[in-house]
Amino acid sequence: MFSQSIIALFICLSILIKPQQISAETNDRPNVLFIAVDDMNDWGGLVRGYKGKVHLPNIKRLNAMGISFENAYTASPVCCPSRTAVMLGKRPSTTGIYNNGQWWFPHMPDAVSLPMAFKDNGYKVMGAGKIFHHTAGFNPPLQWDEFQRLVFNDDPWFRGKKLNYPWSKFEKNPKGYPFSGLAGVPHEGDWGVIPGLKESDYDDFKTVDYVVSKLNKNHQKPFFLACGIFRPHLPWYAPQKYFDLYPIEEILLPDILENDLDDIPREGKELAAFRRGDFNKIKKSGKWKEAVQAYLACISFADAQLGRVLDALEKNSRDKNTIIIFWSDHGWHLGEKQHWHKSTLWEEATRIPFTVVAPGITAAGSKCKRPIDTLCIFPTLLELCKLKPIKGLDGVSIVPLLKDPNMDWKIPAVSEFRRGQCAVRSERYRYIRYSDGTSELYDHSKDPNEWKNISSKEHQGVIDDLSEFIPKTFAVNAPSKGSYEFDPDTYSWTHKKTLKMTKGK
C-alpha cells in the first residue's frame, strides 16, 4: 500500500513537471545563449545614447536580469574583424583579419573557434542568423552540430548584382525601391517598410523562430545556442509599427560641431570621409530625421526579437541555468563627427551594448563602468562553464567584474581598425594612434562628444600609460576572399595559386 502511494505521487509529479524543466534542473553545466546584434550603437545601451526616448523594453528587461556594461567596446569597428575577434578570441593584429574581404577559415584552419570549444567539451552547439561574418565564407558547418541557413528572398538583404551567398539567386530590386525615396546612394543606404511583407517573414523573425524552437525542445546535453539578429544593419527595413514608435516630428538629431575635424590628423579625416557623400545627400535631401527614425525603428525591431527569445527561455525554465551574453559587433555614426556609418576609431563606432546574465554570479540589475572590449567574451565563457583553457587567447576573463562590478580594473578596452591603427579607451580617456604615428586624445569627463583633441606633450603621462596597451606588432593582412575558390557543395576553399599549379600539371 505504501509503495503504491509512492508510485502515485511520482506519477503526479511527472505530470506536473515539464520535461524542459527537468532537463534545465538536472544539467550540471550551464547552457549558453549567445545573442549578437549587428551595428547597434550606444543608443541601444541605454546609458548615453539617443537624446530622446528609445523603445527597448526587452533590452531593459535583459539588463534587469544581469549586469550591463556602460563602457563596452568592440575589438574592431567593422563586421568581419570584429566577429572574427570574438569567435576566435584573437585581435585583428594577431590574425591579420582587418576588413570584410578576408576569410578566416582557409587562412587559419586549425584555429579553435568559440562554438568548436564548446562542441569539443560535450555541448550541443546550434545557431542561426549572423554570427560569423556572412554564412558562406566564415561559418563552416563543422563548427556546429546544427546551423540554420537562411535564404533571403522575400526579405531582401540584396547587394545589387553581387551575390551574398553561393546558394542565392539574383533577383531584381523589388517594386518601389528605393523605399526611402532617396536615389543615388548604395542599396545599403536604403530604409523603409517592404510593401506587403508580414513581420513573420522578415529574416530576423525567422532566425528567432529557429532559436525559440530549440529552447522549446528537451536536450540531453547542455547547449551553446547562438542567435544572430541582423538589425539594425543596413538597409534599415522594418515593419511599419516600429516606425510608428518614432513620429518624425519627435526625432532628435545628434549634436555635431561644424569644425569638428579641424584638429584631427589626416588619417583620421580619411576614415571620416567614408560614406560622407551619403551623409551629405541625406542632409541636402532633408531626410536626416527620416534616416534616424529608420535606425531607431530597426533597433526596436531587434529588441522585439530579443523579447521572443527571453519569453521562450523563461517559459521553459531555462533562465535558471543559462548564461546569456548580449553584444553588438560595433557601433554606428549617424552624423556625429561628420561621419555616417561605422569604420572609425571614435566613440560612436566602437561603443556597444553589452550585457551578461550568469545565474548565481551576476546581481540582477547591476551595472559596471569599467571599460571592457569584446575579446573578453571567449575567456569569460570558458571560465563560467568550467571548460579547459585555450592557449593564445588575446582577451582576459571578466568574471571578477561579474562578481564585483566596482573592483579596481586597470585593463582598458582596445579597438583596432585597419593595420597599425588602434584606439585605447580607459574609463576617462580615449587615445587613438594612427599608422603614421599621429594621434588623438579625448577626456570624456569634460568632452563626451570628443570635440577637442588634446593629444599633446601636456598630457604625455596619460598618452604613455595608454600606449602600453597598443599591440607591439600587427600581423600582415590575411589573403582576401578573392584569393580563394569556394565550393558551396563541399564548403571547401582552395587557394587560387594552388588551383593554378594543379591545373598546370
C-alpha positions as CSV (number, residue, x, y, z in Angstrom):
1,M,0.0,0.0,0.0
2,F,2.8,2.3,0.9
3,S,4.7,1.6,-2.3
4,Q,1.5,2.2,-4.4
5,S,1.2,5.6,-2.7
6,I,4.8,6.5,-3.6
7,I,4.2,5.4,-7.2
8,A,1.1,7.5,-7.5
9,L,2.9,10.5,-6.1
10,F,5.7,10.0,-8.6
11,I,3.2,9.9,-11.5
12,C,1.6,13.1,-10.3
13,L,4.9,14.9,-10.1
14,S,5.9,13.7,-13.5
15,I,2.8,15.2,-15.0
16,L,3.2,18.5,-13.2
17,I,6.9,19.0,-14.1
18,K,7.6,19.7,-17.7
19,P,10.4,17.8,-19.5
20,Q,12.2,21.0,-20.2
21,Q,12.2,21.9,-16.5
22,I,13.7,18.5,-15.6
23,S,16.4,19.0,-18.2
24,A,17.3,22.5,-17.0
25,E,17.4,21.5,-13.4
26,T,19.4,18.3,-13.8
27,N,22.0,19.8,-16.2
28,D,25.2,20.2,-14.1
29,R,26.8,22.5,-16.6
30,P,25.1,25.8,-17.6
31,N,23.7,26.4,-21.1
32,V,24.9,29.4,-23.1
33,L,22.6,31.7,-25.0
34,F,24.8,33.8,-27.3
35,I,22.9,36.8,-28.8
36,A,24.6,39.1,-31.3
37,V,23.1,42.2,-32.9
38,D,24.6,44.0,-35.8
39,D,25.6,47.7,-36.0
40,M,23.8,48.6,-32.7
41,N,25.5,51.6,-31.2
42,D,25.2,53.1,-27.6
43,W,21.7,54.1,-28.4
44,G,20.9,50.5,-27.6
45,G,23.0,50.6,-24.4
46,L,20.5,52.8,-22.5
47,V,23.3,54.8,-21.0
48,R,24.2,57.9,-23.0
49,G,22.9,57.3,-26.5
50,Y,19.9,58.9,-28.1
51,K,18.7,62.1,-26.6
52,G,15.0,61.2,-27.0
53,K,13.1,58.1,-25.9
54,V,14.2,54.7,-27.4
55,H,11.6,51.9,-27.2
56,L,13.7,49.0,-25.9
57,P,11.6,47.2,-23.3
58,N,13.4,43.9,-23.8
59,I,17.0,45.2,-23.6
60,K,15.9,46.9,-20.3
61,R,14.4,43.6,-19.2
62,L,17.6,41.8,-20.0
63,N,19.7,44.4,-18.2
64,A,17.4,43.9,-15.2
65,M,18.3,40.2,-15.2
66,G,22.1,40.6,-15.0
67,I,24.9,43.1,-15.4
68,S,25.2,45.7,-18.1
69,F,28.5,47.3,-19.0
70,E,28.3,51.1,-19.6
71,N,31.8,51.2,-21.2
72,A,31.9,48.2,-23.5
73,Y,33.7,48.5,-26.8
74,T,34.2,46.4,-29.9
75,A,37.5,44.8,-30.9
76,S,37.1,46.4,-34.3
77,P,34.5,48.8,-35.8
78,V,33.8,46.7,-38.9
79,C,31.9,43.4,-39.1
80,C,34.4,40.7,-40.2
81,P,37.4,41.6,-38.0
82,S,35.0,42.2,-35.1
83,R,33.2,38.9,-35.3
84,T,36.4,37.0,-36.1
85,A,38.0,38.5,-32.9
86,V,35.1,37.4,-30.8
87,M,34.7,34.0,-32.3
88,L,38.4,33.1,-32.2
89,G,39.4,35.2,-29.2
90,K,42.2,36.9,-31.1
91,R,42.7,40.5,-32.1
92,P,43.0,41.6,-35.7
93,S,46.7,42.4,-35.0
94,T,47.1,38.7,-34.3
95,T,45.1,37.2,-37.1
96,G,45.6,39.7,-39.9
97,I,41.8,39.9,-40.4
98,Y,41.4,43.7,-40.8
99,N,38.5,44.1,-43.3
100,N,35.3,42.5,-44.6
101,G,37.0,41.0,-47.7
102,Q,39.0,38.4,-45.7
103,W,38.1,34.8,-44.8
104,W,39.4,33.5,-41.6
105,F,38.8,29.7,-42.0
106,P,41.1,29.0,-45.0
107,H,43.7,31.4,-43.5
108,M,43.6,29.7,-40.0
109,P,42.1,26.2,-40.5
110,D,43.5,25.0,-37.2
111,A,42.1,27.9,-35.1
112,V,39.7,26.8,-32.3
113,S,36.5,28.8,-32.6
114,L,34.1,29.5,-29.7
115,P,31.5,27.0,-30.9
116,M,34.2,24.4,-31.5
117,A,35.5,24.9,-28.0
118,F,32.0,24.1,-26.6
119,K,31.5,21.3,-29.1
120,D,34.8,19.7,-28.0
121,N,33.6,19.8,-24.4
122,G,30.4,17.9,-24.9
123,Y,28.0,20.8,-25.6
124,K,25.4,20.7,-28.3
125,V,26.2,23.6,-30.5
126,M,23.5,25.3,-32.5
127,G,22.9,28.6,-34.2
128,A,21.1,30.8,-36.7
129,G,21.5,34.3,-38.2
130,K,24.6,36.3,-38.5
131,I,27.3,35.0,-36.1
132,F,30.5,34.8,-38.1
133,H,30.6,37.4,-40.8
134,H,28.3,36.0,-43.6
135,T,27.4,32.4,-43.7
136,A,29.2,31.4,-46.8
137,G,32.8,32.3,-46.2
138,F,33.1,32.4,-42.4
139,N,30.7,29.8,-41.0
140,P,32.0,26.3,-41.8
141,P,29.4,23.6,-40.9
142,L,31.9,21.5,-38.9
143,Q,31.9,24.3,-36.3
144,W,28.3,23.4,-35.4
145,D,26.0,20.5,-34.7
146,E,23.2,22.5,-36.3
147,F,23.1,25.8,-38.0
148,Q,20.1,27.2,-39.8
149,R,21.0,28.6,-43.2
150,L,18.5,31.3,-44.2
151,V,17.9,32.2,-47.8
152,F,17.0,35.8,-48.2
153,N,14.2,36.0,-50.8
154,D,11.1,38.0,-49.8
155,D,13.1,39.9,-47.2
156,P,15.9,41.2,-49.4
157,W,19.3,42.0,-48.0
158,F,20.4,42.5,-51.6
159,R,23.6,44.0,-52.9
160,G,22.8,44.9,-56.4
161,K,24.1,42.2,-58.8
162,K,26.7,40.9,-56.2
163,L,25.6,37.7,-54.6
164,N,25.9,37.3,-50.9
165,Y,25.8,33.5,-50.7
166,P,26.7,30.8,-53.2
167,W,23.2,29.4,-53.0
168,S,21.5,32.8,-53.6
169,K,19.8,33.7,-56.9
170,F,19.9,37.2,-58.2
171,E,16.5,38.9,-58.3
172,K,15.7,42.3,-59.5
173,N,15.1,45.1,-56.9
174,P,11.6,44.9,-55.6
175,K,8.9,47.3,-56.9
176,G,9.1,50.7,-55.2
177,Y,12.8,50.5,-54.4
178,P,14.4,52.6,-53.1
179,F,11.8,52.7,-50.3
180,S,13.4,55.7,-48.8
181,G,12.8,57.7,-51.9
182,L,16.5,58.7,-51.9
183,A,18.1,57.8,-55.1
184,G,21.8,57.8,-55.8
185,V,23.0,56.0,-52.6
186,P,24.2,52.4,-52.4
187,H,21.4,49.9,-51.7
188,E,22.7,49.7,-48.1
189,G,21.7,53.3,-47.7
190,D,18.0,52.5,-48.2
191,W,15.4,52.3,-45.5
192,G,11.6,51.9,-45.1
193,V,8.9,49.3,-45.0
194,I,8.9,46.5,-47.5
195,P,5.5,46.5,-49.2
196,G,3.3,43.5,-48.4
197,L,5.9,41.7,-46.2
198,K,4.5,40.3,-43.0
199,E,6.6,40.7,-39.8
200,S,6.9,36.9,-39.6
201,D,8.6,36.8,-43.0
202,Y,11.4,39.1,-42.1
203,D,14.7,37.3,-41.8
204,D,15.3,38.2,-38.1
205,F,11.9,36.8,-37.2
206,K,12.8,33.5,-39.0
207,T,16.1,33.4,-37.2
208,V,14.4,33.8,-33.8
209,D,11.8,31.2,-34.8
210,Y,14.7,28.7,-35.1
211,V,16.2,29.8,-31.7
212,V,12.8,29.6,-30.0
213,S,12.2,26.1,-31.4
214,K,15.5,24.9,-29.8
215,L,14.6,26.5,-26.5
216,N,11.3,24.6,-26.6
217,K,13.0,21.3,-27.0
218,N,14.5,18.9,-24.5
219,H,18.2,18.4,-24.8
220,Q,20.2,15.6,-23.4
221,K,23.4,17.7,-23.3
222,P,24.0,21.3,-22.2
223,F,23.8,23.6,-25.2
224,F,25.5,26.6,-26.8
225,L,22.8,28.4,-28.8
226,A,23.8,31.3,-31.0
227,C,21.2,33.9,-32.2
228,G,22.4,36.4,-34.7
229,I,20.0,39.3,-35.2
230,F,20.9,41.2,-38.3
231,R,19.3,44.5,-37.4
232,P,20.0,47.4,-37.1
233,H,22.4,46.7,-40.0
234,L,21.6,48.5,-43.2
235,P,19.4,48.6,-45.2
236,W,17.0,49.7,-42.4
237,Y,13.9,47.7,-43.2
238,A,11.3,47.0,-40.5
239,P,7.5,46.6,-40.2
240,Q,5.5,49.9,-40.1
241,K,4.6,49.6,-36.4
242,Y,8.3,50.1,-35.4
243,F,8.5,53.3,-37.5
244,D,5.3,54.4,-35.8
245,L,7.0,54.3,-32.4
246,Y,9.0,57.3,-33.5
247,P,6.9,60.1,-35.0
248,I,9.1,62.1,-37.4
249,E,8.3,65.4,-35.6
250,E,9.7,64.0,-32.4
251,I,13.0,62.8,-33.9
252,L,16.1,64.5,-32.3
253,L,19.3,64.7,-34.3
254,P,22.8,64.1,-32.9
255,D,24.8,67.0,-31.7
256,I,27.5,67.9,-34.3
257,L,30.2,70.6,-34.5
258,E,30.8,72.1,-37.9
259,N,34.6,72.5,-37.5
260,D,34.9,69.2,-35.5
261,L,37.6,67.8,-37.7
262,D,39.9,70.8,-37.8
263,D,42.2,69.3,-35.1
264,I,42.1,65.7,-36.5
265,P,45.1,64.1,-38.2
266,R,45.0,63.4,-41.9
267,E,44.4,59.6,-41.4
268,G,41.5,60.3,-39.1
269,K,39.9,62.6,-41.6
270,E,40.3,60.0,-44.3
271,L,38.4,57.5,-42.2
272,A,35.7,60.0,-41.5
273,A,35.4,60.7,-45.3
274,F,34.0,57.2,-45.8
275,R,30.3,57.5,-46.7
276,R,30.4,61.2,-46.2
277,G,28.8,61.6,-49.6
278,D,25.8,59.6,-48.3
279,F,25.6,61.8,-45.3
280,N,25.7,64.9,-47.4
281,K,23.0,63.6,-49.8
282,I,20.8,62.7,-46.8
283,K,21.1,66.1,-45.3
284,K,20.6,68.0,-48.6
285,S,17.5,66.0,-49.3
286,G,16.0,66.8,-45.9
287,K,15.9,63.2,-44.9
288,W,18.3,63.1,-41.9
289,K,15.4,62.8,-39.5
290,E,13.9,60.0,-41.6
291,A,17.2,58.1,-41.6
292,V,17.5,58.4,-37.8
293,Q,13.8,57.3,-37.5
294,A,14.6,54.2,-39.6
295,Y,17.6,53.3,-37.4
296,L,15.6,53.6,-34.3
297,A,12.8,51.5,-35.8
298,C,15.3,48.7,-36.6
299,I,16.7,48.9,-33.0
300,S,13.2,48.4,-31.7
301,F,12.5,45.6,-34.2
302,A,15.7,43.8,-32.9
303,D,14.5,44.4,-29.4
304,A,11.2,42.7,-30.1
305,Q,13.1,39.7,-31.4
306,L,15.2,39.6,-28.2
307,G,11.9,39.6,-26.3
308,R,10.7,36.5,-28.1
309,V,13.9,34.7,-27.1
310,L,13.6,35.7,-23.5
311,D,10.0,34.6,-23.4
312,A,10.9,31.2,-24.6
313,L,13.8,30.9,-22.2
314,E,11.6,31.8,-19.2
315,K,8.7,29.7,-20.4
316,N,10.9,26.6,-20.4
317,S,12.5,27.5,-17.0
318,R,15.9,27.5,-18.7
319,D,16.7,31.0,-17.4
320,K,17.8,29.4,-14.1
321,N,20.7,27.6,-15.7
322,T,21.5,29.6,-18.8
323,I,24.3,32.1,-19.2
324,I,23.3,35.0,-21.6
325,I,25.8,37.1,-23.5
326,F,24.3,40.0,-25.4
327,W,26.6,42.1,-27.6
328,S,26.9,44.1,-30.8
329,D,29.7,43.8,-33.2
330,H,30.3,47.5,-33.3
331,G,28.6,50.9,-33.1
332,W,27.4,53.4,-35.7
333,H,27.6,57.1,-36.5
334,L,24.5,59.0,-37.6
335,G,26.3,62.3,-38.2
336,E,28.5,62.6,-35.1
337,K,31.9,63.9,-36.1
338,Q,30.6,64.5,-39.6
339,H,30.5,60.7,-40.2
340,W,27.8,58.3,-41.5
341,H,28.5,54.6,-40.9
342,K,31.0,52.7,-38.9
343,S,34.7,52.3,-39.6
344,T,36.2,54.9,-37.3
345,L,38.1,54.7,-34.0
346,W,35.9,57.2,-32.3
347,E,33.3,56.6,-29.6
348,E,30.2,56.2,-31.7
349,A,31.7,53.4,-34.0
350,T,33.3,51.5,-31.1
351,R,30.9,51.7,-28.2
352,I,28.3,48.9,-27.9
353,P,25.6,47.5,-25.7
354,F,26.9,44.6,-23.7
355,T,25.0,42.5,-21.0
356,V,25.9,39.3,-19.2
357,V,23.5,37.2,-17.2
358,A,25.2,34.5,-15.2
359,P,22.9,32.8,-12.7
360,G,24.4,32.6,-9.3
361,I,27.2,35.1,-10.2
362,T,25.7,38.3,-11.6
363,A,23.5,40.5,-9.4
364,A,20.2,41.4,-11.1
365,G,20.1,44.9,-12.5
366,S,23.8,45.6,-11.7
367,K,25.9,48.0,-13.8
368,C,29.7,48.2,-14.4
369,K,31.5,51.3,-15.5
370,R,34.9,49.6,-16.1
371,P,36.0,49.5,-19.7
372,I,35.9,46.2,-21.5
373,D,36.2,45.0,-25.1
374,T,34.7,42.0,-26.8
375,L,37.9,40.0,-26.6
376,C,36.7,39.2,-23.1
377,I,33.8,37.0,-24.3
378,F,35.7,33.8,-25.2
379,P,37.8,33.5,-22.0
380,T,34.8,34.6,-19.8
381,L,32.6,31.9,-21.2
382,L,35.3,29.3,-20.8
383,E,35.7,30.2,-17.1
384,L,32.0,30.4,-16.4
385,C,31.3,27.0,-17.9
386,K,34.5,25.5,-16.4
387,L,35.9,24.4,-19.8
388,K,39.6,23.8,-20.3
389,P,41.6,26.9,-21.1
390,I,42.7,27.6,-24.7
391,K,46.1,28.8,-25.4
392,G,46.8,32.0,-27.3
393,L,43.6,34.0,-26.5
394,D,44.2,37.7,-26.5
395,G,41.5,38.8,-24.1
396,V,41.0,38.4,-20.4
397,S,38.1,36.9,-18.4
398,I,35.8,39.5,-16.8
399,V,34.4,37.0,-14.3
400,P,35.9,39.1,-11.4
401,L,33.9,42.1,-12.7
402,L,30.7,40.0,-12.9
403,K,31.1,39.3,-9.2
404,D,32.2,42.7,-8.2
405,P,31.4,45.5,-10.8
406,N,33.2,48.2,-8.7
407,M,36.5,46.5,-8.2
408,D,39.7,48.1,-9.4
409,W,40.3,47.3,-13.1
410,K,43.4,48.5,-14.8
411,I,42.8,47.0,-18.2
412,P,41.4,49.4,-20.8
413,A,39.4,48.5,-23.9
414,V,41.3,48.2,-27.2
415,S,39.8,48.6,-30.7
416,E,41.7,48.2,-33.9
417,F,40.8,49.3,-37.4
418,R,43.0,48.6,-40.4
419,R,46.6,47.5,-39.9
420,G,48.6,49.6,-37.5
421,Q,45.7,51.7,-36.2
422,C,44.3,51.4,-32.7
423,A,42.2,53.1,-30.0
424,V,42.6,52.6,-26.3
425,R,39.7,53.5,-24.1
426,S,40.1,53.9,-20.3
427,E,37.2,54.9,-18.1
428,R,38.1,58.5,-18.6
429,Y,40.2,58.8,-21.8
430,R,40.2,57.7,-25.4
431,Y,43.6,57.6,-27.1
432,I,43.9,56.9,-30.9
433,R,47.1,56.3,-32.7
434,Y,47.2,56.0,-36.5
435,S,49.6,54.0,-38.6
436,D,51.7,57.2,-39.4
437,G,52.2,57.9,-35.7
438,T,49.7,60.8,-35.4
439,S,47.2,60.7,-32.6
440,E,44.1,61.9,-30.8
441,L,43.3,62.1,-27.1
442,Y,39.9,62.9,-25.6
443,D,39.0,63.5,-22.0
444,H,35.4,62.1,-21.6
445,S,35.0,63.6,-18.2
446,K,34.9,67.0,-19.9
447,D,34.3,66.2,-23.6
448,P,31.9,63.3,-24.1
449,N,31.4,64.3,-27.7
450,E,35.1,64.0,-28.5
451,W,35.2,67.5,-30.0
452,K,38.6,68.6,-28.6
453,N,41.7,66.7,-29.5
454,I,44.1,67.2,-26.5
455,S,46.9,64.9,-27.7
456,S,50.0,67.0,-26.8
457,K,53.0,66.9,-24.5
458,E,50.9,68.5,-21.8
459,H,49.1,65.1,-21.5
460,Q,52.2,62.9,-22.2
461,G,51.7,60.9,-19.0
462,V,48.2,59.8,-20.0
463,I,49.4,59.0,-23.5
464,D,52.3,56.9,-22.3
465,D,50.1,54.9,-19.9
466,L,47.5,54.1,-22.6
467,S,50.2,53.4,-25.3
468,E,51.3,50.4,-23.2
469,F,48.2,48.6,-24.4
470,I,48.7,49.2,-28.1
471,P,49.8,46.0,-29.8
472,K,53.6,45.9,-30.3
473,T,53.2,44.2,-33.7
474,F,50.5,44.0,-36.3
475,A,50.2,40.8,-38.4
476,V,50.3,41.2,-42.2
477,N,47.0,41.3,-44.0
478,A,45.4,37.9,-44.4
479,P,44.6,36.9,-48.0
480,S,41.3,38.4,-49.4
481,K,38.4,36.1,-50.2
482,G,39.3,36.8,-53.9
483,S,42.4,34.7,-53.4
484,Y,40.2,31.5,-52.9
485,E,38.0,29.4,-54.9
486,F,34.9,28.4,-52.8
487,D,32.9,25.2,-53.4
488,P,29.5,25.6,-51.8
489,D,28.7,21.9,-52.1
490,T,31.6,20.8,-50.0
491,Y,32.2,24.0,-48.1
492,S,35.8,23.9,-49.1
493,W,38.3,26.6,-50.0
494,T,41.2,26.2,-52.4
495,H,43.8,29.0,-52.8
496,K,43.9,30.1,-56.4
497,K,47.7,29.7,-56.5
498,T,47.3,26.0,-55.6
499,L,44.5,25.7,-58.1
500,K,46.6,27.2,-60.9
501,M,49.5,24.9,-60.0
502,T,47.2,21.9,-60.1
503,K,45.7,22.8,-63.4
504,G,49.2,23.3,-64.8
505,K,50.3,19.7,-64.1
